[in-house]
Amino acid sequence: MPITGRRTLLQTAATLPLLAATASPVFAQASEAASSPPAKAVPAKDVTRTLAHYLVTAAYDDLPAPVRKEGVRTLLNWVGVAIGGSRHQTVDIAVAALAPFSGPAQASLLGRRERFDIMNAAFVNGVSSHIFDYDDTHLKTIIHPAGPVASAILALSEMQPVSGKDFLNALVLGVETECRIGNAVYPNHYDVGWHITGTAGVFGSAAAVGKLLNLNELQMVWALGLAASQPVGLRESFGSMNKSFNPGRAASNGIFAAMLASKNFTSSDQMIEAKRGWANVVSTKQDYSEILGDLGKRYEAALNTYKPFACGIVMHPAIDAAVQLRDENRLAADQIERVDLKVHPLVLELTGKKTPRDGLEAKFSIYHAVAVALVEGAGGEKQFSDRAANDPVVVALRSKVLPVVTPGIDPAQVDMTIVLKDGRTLRRFIARAIGSTETPMTDKQLEAKFADLAEGILPASAIRRVMDACWNVESLNSAAEIAKMAVSV
């Protein structure tokens, strides 16, 4: 498939009927194809050990074909966003700060020339993959699963031999682990202020690395326990470089936990479920059936989704609506009197920054997101840059964006009315947005997103080779080939 030039995803997706958001509890219910009937409640006993047993015994051949395919799509999307974010100031700062202390040059920094030891490489690649807020999302928990897991195991694959099949199996198991643990405590854990990508992601990283290190069951128990001792990430960090620190640190912390466990560094065997264990300390909700129910049958990893817009996901329906109305009516900013939005409370709680000062803050501003979508007809990384955040036309228009919390509106929906200066009104209700489980991004759209992100960082021929390597990861003798192809020369 030929690589297309630089463009935003919505332009690629514009030929689709973009009808709207995602589903509840926050964004999506598991699809019937990927879900099973609710499991019976699981007592707070042997949760950590049962999960560890599953992880050490689960084989690549056990993965259903659709789960493998979603794992491959997860990998492709993650590599693309990690390359795309690799030249951001945040990554430059991290590399400069860590370079004097990094150990042997064991692993690649995607999109860059430098090589670091595996723990620091995993950290930097985790930061790079999340800095645009353009990565994958498990909509039931708002976890961004690939950052902590893929960053860790790709670095490890450059230090020791890892086949493509083993890599994909570890990736799926890591994603499965963090999302199931996230399900067990969400939304209470998130509502109190934890950044769940970091706090749950460390379990995914430890599980995936532990799988590739061939930990035995007791060692995997210890790896999960050591991961439980390293929760990282607070929601107060949103809108700053610190937000991307969280998945990066979860990746390196998971390696740390698995490596220690591989040498028999012990932990409690009930670190997830004990009275003073992780779940009870960080949340007022503990549903252990979400961790253990239908292990090996129901796959949360099959529910992963990919962002068409480079910002907080609760703003995606509004961007979708704004672009549709702009394009259909050929709107210009000077025609608009005001933009009324009916939204769920979570939209303003997460993205209520009225006057974002830079691109990172703009990713959490519903005012900016709608304004820039109406001005530029897109929502890619360029629309959430420092340049866009300070564009005079965008700044003027965002003061006309008026979101109102409205009963009955789902977090994944928006009801938008644009009032024009000539008296006309334009309305769009979004209920199934591009990128949701109901309207997933196609393989072609994922490739367009990848190419757009990697353009200017890798040559076009290299972009094609990296994408092909991701699509064909299961046939690779060494997963490290992907890392070696995805660096600047």
C-alpha positions as CSV (number, residue, x, y, z in Angstrom):
1,M,0.0,0.0,0.0
2,P,1.6,3.3,-1.0
3,I,2.3,5.8,1.7
4,T,0.3,9.0,1.6
5,G,1.7,12.4,2.3
6,R,1.4,14.4,5.5
7,R,-2.2,15.0,6.5
8,T,-4.5,14.6,9.4
9,L,-6.5,11.5,10.1
10,L,-9.8,13.1,9.7
11,Q,-9.0,14.1,6.2
12,T,-8.3,10.5,5.5
13,A,-11.5,9.4,7.2
14,A,-13.6,12.2,5.7
15,T,-15.1,9.8,3.2
16,L,-16.6,7.7,6.1
17,P,-20.0,8.6,7.7
18,L,-18.5,10.1,10.8
19,L,-21.5,9.7,13.0
20,A,-20.1,10.0,16.4
21,A,-18.7,9.2,19.8
22,T,-18.1,6.1,21.9
23,A,-20.0,4.2,24.5
24,S,-20.4,3.9,28.3
25,P,-19.4,3.3,31.1
26,V,-17.1,6.1,30.1
27,F,-16.6,5.6,26.4
28,A,-17.4,2.0,25.4
29,Q,-18.9,-1.2,26.5
30,A,-17.1,-4.4,25.4
31,S,-18.5,-5.6,22.1
32,E,-20.6,-8.7,22.2
33,A,-18.0,-10.5,20.1
34,A,-15.2,-9.8,22.6
35,S,-17.2,-10.1,25.8
36,S,-18.6,-12.9,27.9
37,P,-21.4,-12.9,30.5
38,P,-20.4,-11.2,33.8
39,A,-18.4,-13.5,36.0
40,K,-19.3,-14.3,39.6
41,A,-17.7,-12.2,42.3
42,V,-14.2,-13.4,43.1
43,P,-13.2,-13.3,46.8
44,A,-10.1,-11.4,47.8
45,K,-7.9,-14.5,47.9
46,D,-5.1,-15.7,45.6
47,V,-5.8,-13.0,43.0
48,T,-2.2,-12.3,42.5
49,R,-1.2,-15.9,42.4
50,T,-4.0,-16.9,40.0
51,L,-3.1,-14.1,37.6
52,A,0.6,-15.1,37.8
53,H,-0.3,-18.7,37.0
54,Y,-2.2,-17.6,33.9
55,L,0.6,-15.4,32.7
56,V,3.3,-18.0,32.9
57,T,1.2,-20.7,31.2
58,A,-0.5,-18.6,28.5
59,A,1.0,-19.4,25.0
60,Y,0.9,-17.6,21.7
61,D,-1.1,-20.5,20.2
62,D,-3.8,-19.8,22.7
63,L,-4.5,-16.4,21.3
64,P,-7.6,-16.2,19.0
65,A,-6.9,-14.7,15.6
66,P,-8.9,-11.5,16.2
67,V,-6.9,-10.9,19.4
68,R,-3.6,-11.4,17.6
69,K,-4.7,-9.0,14.9
70,E,-5.6,-6.3,17.4
71,G,-2.3,-6.8,19.1
72,V,-0.6,-6.2,15.8
73,R,-2.7,-3.0,15.3
74,T,-1.7,-1.9,18.8
75,L,2.0,-2.4,17.9
76,L,1.7,-0.4,14.7
77,N,-0.1,2.5,16.3
78,W,2.4,2.6,19.2
79,V,5.5,2.6,17.0
80,G,4.0,5.4,14.9
81,V,3.2,7.7,17.8
82,A,6.6,6.9,19.5
83,I,8.4,8.0,16.3
84,G,6.1,11.0,15.9
85,G,6.7,12.3,19.4
86,S,10.5,11.6,19.4
87,R,11.5,15.2,18.4
88,H,9.2,16.9,20.9
89,Q,10.9,19.3,23.4
90,T,9.8,17.0,26.2
91,V,11.8,14.1,24.7
92,D,14.8,16.3,24.0
93,I,14.8,17.3,27.7
94,A,14.5,13.7,28.9
95,V,17.3,12.6,26.7
96,A,19.6,15.4,27.8
97,A,18.8,14.8,31.5
98,L,19.3,11.0,31.4
99,A,22.3,10.7,29.0
100,P,25.0,11.3,31.6
101,F,23.5,8.5,33.7
102,S,22.4,6.0,31.1
103,G,24.2,2.7,31.2
104,P,25.3,0.5,28.2
105,A,23.9,1.4,24.8
106,Q,21.5,-1.6,24.8
107,A,18.3,-0.2,23.2
108,S,17.1,2.2,20.6
109,L,15.2,5.5,21.1
110,L,12.6,5.4,18.3
111,G,13.0,8.2,15.8
112,R,16.4,9.2,17.2
113,R,20.0,8.3,17.0
114,E,20.8,7.8,20.7
115,R,20.9,4.4,22.4
116,F,20.3,4.0,26.1
117,D,20.3,1.1,28.6
118,I,17.0,-0.8,28.4
119,M,15.3,0.9,31.4
120,N,16.1,4.4,30.3
121,A,15.2,3.5,26.7
122,A,11.9,2.2,27.8
123,F,11.2,5.3,29.8
124,V,12.1,7.7,26.9
125,N,10.1,5.6,24.3
126,G,7.1,5.6,26.8
127,V,7.3,9.4,27.1
128,S,7.7,9.8,23.3
129,S,4.6,7.6,22.6
130,H,2.4,9.6,24.9
131,I,3.5,13.2,24.5
132,F,1.0,13.9,21.7
133,D,-1.8,12.2,23.5
134,Y,-2.4,10.4,20.3
135,D,-1.8,6.8,21.5
136,D,-4.2,3.9,22.0
137,T,-7.0,3.8,24.5
138,H,-8.9,1.1,26.4
139,L,-12.1,3.0,26.5
140,K,-13.6,1.2,29.5
141,T,-10.8,2.6,31.8
142,I,-9.1,5.3,29.7
143,I,-5.9,3.4,30.0
144,H,-3.4,3.9,27.2
145,P,-2.1,0.4,27.2
146,A,0.8,0.1,24.7
147,G,3.0,2.8,26.2
148,P,4.0,1.0,29.4
149,V,4.1,-2.5,27.8
150,A,5.5,-2.0,24.3
151,S,8.2,0.4,25.5
152,A,9.4,-2.2,28.0
153,I,9.4,-5.3,25.8
154,L,10.9,-3.7,22.7
155,A,13.8,-2.4,24.7
156,L,14.2,-5.9,26.3
157,S,14.1,-7.5,22.8
158,E,17.3,-5.6,21.9
159,M,19.1,-7.1,24.9
160,Q,18.1,-10.7,24.5
161,P,16.6,-12.8,21.6
162,V,12.8,-12.4,21.4
163,S,10.9,-13.9,18.5
164,G,8.1,-12.0,16.9
165,K,5.5,-14.5,18.1
166,D,6.8,-14.3,21.7
167,F,6.8,-10.5,21.5
168,L,3.2,-10.4,20.3
169,N,2.1,-12.8,23.0
170,A,3.9,-10.8,25.7
171,L,2.3,-7.6,24.4
172,V,-1.2,-9.0,24.5
173,L,-0.7,-10.5,27.9
174,G,0.7,-7.2,29.3
175,V,-2.2,-5.2,27.8
176,E,-4.6,-7.8,29.2
177,T,-3.1,-7.6,32.7
178,E,-3.1,-3.8,33.0
179,C,-6.6,-3.4,31.6
180,R,-8.1,-6.2,33.8
181,I,-6.5,-4.6,36.9
182,G,-7.7,-1.2,35.7
183,N,-11.2,-2.6,35.4
184,A,-11.1,-3.8,38.9
185,V,-10.7,-0.4,40.4
186,Y,-12.1,2.0,37.8
187,P,-13.7,4.5,38.0
188,N,-13.2,5.1,41.8
189,H,-9.4,4.9,41.4
190,Y,-9.4,7.4,38.5
191,D,-11.9,9.7,40.1
192,V,-9.8,10.3,43.2
193,G,-6.9,11.6,41.0
194,W,-4.7,8.7,39.9
195,H,-3.5,8.5,36.3
196,I,-4.5,5.0,35.7
197,T,-2.2,4.5,32.7
198,G,0.7,4.7,35.1
199,T,-0.7,3.0,38.1
200,A,-2.1,0.0,36.2
201,G,0.4,0.2,33.3
202,V,3.3,-0.9,35.6
203,F,1.5,-4.3,36.0
204,G,1.3,-4.7,32.3
205,S,5.0,-3.9,31.8
206,A,6.0,-6.3,34.6
207,A,3.9,-9.1,33.3
208,A,5.1,-8.7,29.7
209,V,8.7,-8.5,30.6
210,G,8.3,-11.3,33.1
211,K,6.8,-13.5,30.4
212,L,9.8,-12.8,28.1
213,L,12.2,-13.6,31.0
214,N,10.5,-16.9,31.4
215,L,9.7,-16.3,35.1
216,N,8.2,-19.2,37.0
217,E,4.9,-18.8,38.8
218,L,6.3,-17.6,42.1
219,Q,8.7,-15.2,40.4
220,M,5.7,-13.8,38.4
221,V,3.9,-13.3,41.7
222,W,6.9,-11.3,43.0
223,A,7.1,-9.3,39.8
224,L,3.4,-8.3,40.1
225,G,4.0,-7.5,43.8
226,L,7.0,-5.3,43.0
227,A,4.9,-3.6,40.4
228,A,2.2,-3.0,42.9
229,S,4.8,-1.1,45.0
230,Q,5.4,1.3,42.2
231,P,2.2,3.1,41.3
232,V,3.0,6.3,39.3
233,G,0.9,9.1,38.0
234,L,-1.5,11.8,39.2
235,R,-4.1,13.5,37.1
236,E,-2.9,16.9,38.3
237,S,0.0,16.3,35.8
238,F,-2.4,16.6,32.8
239,G,-1.5,19.4,30.4
240,S,2.2,19.2,31.3
241,M,5.3,17.1,30.3
242,N,4.7,15.2,33.5
243,K,1.7,13.4,32.0
244,S,3.9,11.5,29.5
245,F,6.4,10.8,32.3
246,N,3.8,8.4,33.8
247,P,3.6,5.7,31.1
248,G,7.4,6.0,30.6
249,R,8.0,5.4,34.2
250,A,5.5,2.6,34.3
251,A,7.5,0.9,31.5
252,S,10.8,1.2,33.3
253,N,9.4,0.3,36.7
254,G,7.9,-2.9,35.2
255,I,11.3,-3.9,33.8
256,F,12.8,-3.1,37.3
257,A,10.2,-5.4,39.0
258,A,10.6,-8.3,36.6
259,M,14.4,-8.2,36.6
260,L,14.5,-8.2,40.4
261,A,11.9,-11.1,40.5
262,S,14.0,-13.1,38.0
263,K,16.8,-13.1,40.6
264,N,14.3,-14.2,43.4
265,F,13.8,-10.8,45.0
266,T,10.7,-11.6,46.9
267,S,7.4,-9.8,47.6
268,S,4.1,-10.7,49.3
269,D,2.1,-13.2,47.3
270,Q,-1.1,-11.1,47.8
271,M,0.1,-7.6,46.8
272,I,-2.9,-6.9,44.6
273,E,-5.7,-8.1,46.9
274,A,-4.5,-8.0,50.5
275,K,-6.1,-5.7,53.0
276,R,-3.1,-3.3,52.7
277,G,-2.4,-4.3,49.2
278,W,-2.6,-2.3,46.0
279,A,-6.3,-2.4,45.2
280,N,-7.4,-1.5,48.7
281,V,-4.9,1.3,49.1
282,V,-5.5,3.1,45.8
283,S,-9.3,2.6,45.4
284,T,-12.6,2.3,47.3
285,K,-13.7,-0.2,44.6
286,Q,-12.2,-3.7,44.2
287,D,-13.9,-6.1,41.7
288,Y,-11.5,-9.0,41.4
289,S,-13.8,-10.8,39.0
290,E,-12.6,-8.2,36.5
291,I,-9.1,-9.5,36.9
292,L,-9.7,-13.2,37.0
293,G,-13.0,-13.7,35.2
294,D,-12.8,-15.8,32.0
295,L,-9.0,-15.6,31.8
296,G,-8.0,-16.8,28.4
297,K,-11.5,-16.5,27.0
298,R,-12.5,-12.8,27.3
299,Y,-9.8,-10.4,26.0
300,E,-9.7,-6.8,27.0
301,A,-6.8,-6.5,24.6
302,A,-9.3,-7.0,21.8
303,L,-11.1,-3.8,22.8
304,N,-8.2,-1.5,22.2
305,T,-8.9,1.6,20.2
306,Y,-6.8,4.2,18.4
307,K,-7.1,8.0,18.3
308,P,-7.8,9.9,15.2
309,F,-7.2,13.1,17.1
310,A,-4.2,14.1,19.2
311,C,-5.8,15.1,22.4
312,G,-7.9,14.0,25.4
313,I,-10.4,11.5,24.2
314,V,-13.5,13.1,25.7
315,M,-13.0,15.9,23.2
316,H,-13.1,13.6,20.1
317,P,-16.9,13.8,19.6
318,A,-16.8,17.6,19.6
319,I,-13.9,17.7,17.1
320,D,-15.8,15.2,14.9
321,A,-18.9,17.4,15.0
322,A,-17.0,20.6,14.4
323,V,-15.1,19.3,11.4
324,Q,-18.2,17.8,9.8
325,L,-20.2,21.0,10.1
326,R,-17.2,23.1,8.9
327,D,-16.7,21.0,5.8
328,E,-20.3,20.5,4.9
329,N,-21.1,24.2,5.2
330,R,-17.7,25.7,4.2
331,L,-17.6,27.7,7.3
332,A,-15.1,30.4,8.1
333,A,-14.4,31.6,11.6
334,D,-15.7,35.1,11.0
335,Q,-19.2,33.7,10.2
336,I,-19.6,32.2,13.7
337,E,-21.5,34.0,16.4
338,R,-21.2,31.2,19.0
339,V,-20.9,27.4,19.4
340,D,-23.2,25.8,21.9
341,L,-22.1,22.3,23.3
342,K,-24.2,20.0,25.4
343,V,-21.7,17.8,27.2
344,H,-21.2,15.3,30.1
345,P,-19.6,16.7,33.3
346,L,-16.4,14.7,32.6
347,V,-15.7,16.8,29.5
348,L,-15.3,20.0,31.6
349,E,-13.6,18.2,34.5
350,L,-10.9,16.8,32.2
351,T,-10.7,19.4,29.4
352,G,-12.0,22.7,31.0
353,K,-8.8,24.8,30.3
354,K,-10.3,28.0,28.8
355,T,-7.0,29.7,28.0
356,P,-4.3,27.1,27.2
357,R,-0.9,28.6,26.9
358,D,0.8,25.9,24.8
359,G,0.1,22.8,22.9
360,L,0.2,20.5,25.9
361,E,-2.4,22.5,27.7
362,A,-4.5,22.7,24.5
363,K,-4.9,19.0,24.5
364,F,-7.0,19.5,27.6
365,S,-9.1,22.4,26.4
366,I,-12.5,21.7,24.8
367,Y,-12.5,25.4,23.9
368,H,-9.4,25.1,21.9
369,A,-10.3,21.7,20.4
370,V,-13.6,23.0,18.9
371,A,-12.1,26.3,17.8
372,V,-9.1,24.8,16.0
373,A,-11.3,22.1,14.4
374,L,-13.5,24.8,13.0
375,V,-10.6,26.9,11.8
376,E,-8.3,24.2,10.4
377,G,-10.7,21.3,9.8
378,A,-8.5,18.8,11.6
379,G,-7.4,17.6,15.0
380,G,-3.9,16.1,14.5
381,E,-0.7,16.9,16.3
382,K,-0.3,20.2,14.4
383,Q,-3.6,21.4,15.7
384,F,-2.4,20.9,19.3
385,S,1.0,22.5,18.8
386,D,2.2,25.7,20.5
387,R,1.6,27.4,17.2
388,A,-2.0,26.5,17.1
389,A,-2.6,27.3,20.8
390,N,-1.5,30.9,20.1
391,D,-3.0,31.4,16.7
392,P,-5.0,34.7,16.9
393,V,-8.0,33.4,14.9
394,V,-8.2,30.2,17.1
395,V,-7.8,32.2,20.3
396,A,-10.6,34.6,19.3
397,L,-13.0,31.8,18.3
398,R,-12.5,29.7,21.5
399,S,-14.1,32.5,23.5
400,K,-17.3,31.8,21.5
401,V,-17.3,28.1,22.4
402,L,-19.9,27.5,25.2
403,P,-20.0,24.0,26.7
404,V,-22.9,23.3,29.1
405,V,-23.2,20.2,31.3
406,T,-26.4,18.5,30.2
407,P,-28.3,15.6,31.9
408,G,-28.7,12.6,29.6
409,I,-25.5,13.2,27.6
410,D,-23.1,10.3,27.7
411,P,-19.4,11.1,28.2
412,A,-18.8,9.9,24.7
413,Q,-21.5,12.1,23.1
414,V,-21.9,15.7,22.1
415,D,-24.8,17.8,20.9
416,M,-23.3,20.8,19.0
417,T,-25.2,23.8,17.7
418,I,-23.4,26.5,15.8
419,V,-25.1,29.9,15.6
420,L,-24.0,32.0,12.6
421,K,-24.0,35.8,12.4
422,D,-26.5,35.6,9.6
423,G,-29.0,34.0,11.9
424,R,-28.7,30.4,10.7
425,T,-28.1,27.5,13.1
426,L,-26.3,24.3,12.3
427,R,-26.7,21.2,14.6
428,R,-24.9,17.9,14.9
429,F,-25.3,15.2,17.5
430,I,-22.4,12.7,17.7
431,A,-23.0,9.2,19.1
432,R,-20.5,7.0,17.4
433,A,-17.2,8.8,16.8
434,I,-14.4,7.6,14.5
435,G,-12.0,5.6,16.6
436,S,-14.6,4.1,18.9
437,T,-15.1,0.3,19.2
438,E,-18.3,0.8,17.1
439,T,-16.5,2.7,14.4
440,P,-12.9,1.6,14.6
441,M,-10.1,3.1,12.6
442,T,-9.3,0.9,9.6
443,D,-5.9,-0.5,8.8
444,K,-5.5,2.0,6.0
445,Q,-6.3,4.9,8.4
446,L,-3.8,3.6,10.9
447,E,-1.1,3.5,8.1
448,A,-2.0,7.1,7.1
449,K,-1.7,8.2,10.8
450,F,1.7,6.4,11.0
451,A,3.0,7.9,7.8
452,D,1.9,11.4,8.9
453,L,3.6,11.1,12.2
454,A,6.9,9.6,10.8
455,E,7.2,12.0,7.9
456,G,10.2,14.2,8.3
457,I,11.7,11.9,10.9
458,L,12.2,8.7,8.8
459,P,12.6,8.5,5.0
460,A,9.5,7.4,3.1
461,S,11.1,4.0,2.3
462,A,12.0,3.4,5.9
463,I,8.4,4.3,7.0
464,R,7.1,1.6,4.7
465,R,9.6,-1.0,6.0
466,V,8.8,-0.3,9.6
467,M,5.0,-0.5,8.9
468,D,5.5,-3.8,7.1
469,A,7.6,-5.2,10.0
470,C,4.9,-4.3,12.4
471,W,2.2,-5.9,10.3
472,N,4.3,-9.0,10.0
473,V,5.7,-9.1,13.5
474,E,4.6,-12.7,14.0
475,S,7.0,-13.9,11.2
476,L,10.1,-12.0,12.5
477,N,12.9,-14.1,14.0
478,S,13.8,-11.1,16.1
479,A,11.4,-8.4,17.3
480,A,14.4,-6.1,17.7
481,E,14.3,-5.6,13.9
482,I,11.5,-3.2,14.4
483,A,13.5,-1.0,16.8
484,K,16.5,-1.0,14.5
485,M,14.4,0.1,11.5
486,A,12.6,2.8,13.4
487,V,15.6,5.0,14.3
488,S,17.0,8.2,12.7
489,V,20.2,7.7,10.7
